[in-house]
Amino acid sequence: MSRVRIDEQGFTLAELLVILAVVGMILAGVVALQQQGQEIYLFGSGRVEAQQTSRVLLDRIARDLRPAQSLTAIGGTSVSFIDPDGTAIQYQLVGTILQRKEGTAAFEDMAVGVQSLALTYKTQAGAPTSTATPAPPSATPTAPSAPG
């Protein structure tokens, strides 16, 4: 006959399996929370980057437009004007790419992923207009819409 010793310490196989299952579920929850946190961070940082890019572009367009001598062409997705030095500057939206051209240089890509570009022009009298005029305009650019 074998005797069972009462003072033996340790875990049975069933207890170890239960502990392993509980620890596995806890780790699965921690990993899921970490992944969700990472996705939220990436979404937020992408949104901040898009806003910063829009702000920089808006500042550049406004800096180009303020001293403009005249608007030479206004379209749904483009605007051309003459700067004080007599150089033609053109902005255009091709698909989702905002491009800038100065003088006879080639177009350079300013931003990718732009969904729309809308500029509101006012005459010297302050009335909104969508036609080119030789009078110096007061331009109020609207920020390009970034993907979000």
Secondary structure as the mmCIF struct_conf table of DSSP 4:
data_model
#
loop_
_struct_conf.conf_type_id
_struct_conf.id
_struct_conf.beg_label_comp_id
_struct_conf.beg_label_asym_id
_struct_conf.beg_label_seq_id
_struct_conf.end_label_comp_id
_struct_conf.end_label_asym_id
_struct_conf.end_label_seq_id
TURN_TY1_P TURN_TY1_P1 ILE A 6 ASP A 7
HELX_RH_AL_P HELX_RH_AL_P1 LEU A 13 LEU A 65
TURN_TY1_P TURN_TY1_P2 ARG A 66 PRO A 67
BEND BEND1 GLN A 69 GLN A 69
STRN STRN1 SER A 70 ILE A 74
BEND BEND2 GLY A 76 THR A 77
STRN STRN2 SER A 78 ILE A 82
TURN_TY1_P TURN_TY1_P3 PRO A 84 ASP A 85
BEND BEND3 GLY A 86 GLY A 86
STRN STRN3 ALA A 88 VAL A 94
TURN_TY1_P TURN_TY1_P4 GLY A 95 THR A 96
STRN STRN4 ILE A 97 GLU A 102
TURN_TY1_P TURN_TY1_P5 GLY A 103 THR A 104
BEND BEND4 ALA A 105 ALA A 105
HELX_LH_PP_P HELX_LH_PP_P1 ALA A 106 PHE A 107
STRN STRN5 GLU A 108 VAL A 112
BEND BEND5 GLY A 113 GLY A 113
STRN STRN6 SER A 116 LYS A 122
TURN_TY1_P TURN_TY1_P6 GLN A 124 ALA A 125
BEND BEND6 GLY A 126 GLY A 126
STRN STRN7 PRO A 128 THR A 129
BEND BEND7 THR A 131 THR A 131
BEND BEND8 PRO A 134 ALA A 135
HELX_LH_PP_P HELX_LH_PP_P2 PRO A 136 PRO A 137
STRN STRN8 SER A 138 SER A 145
HELX_LH_PP_P HELX_LH_PP_P3 ALA A 146 PRO A 147
#
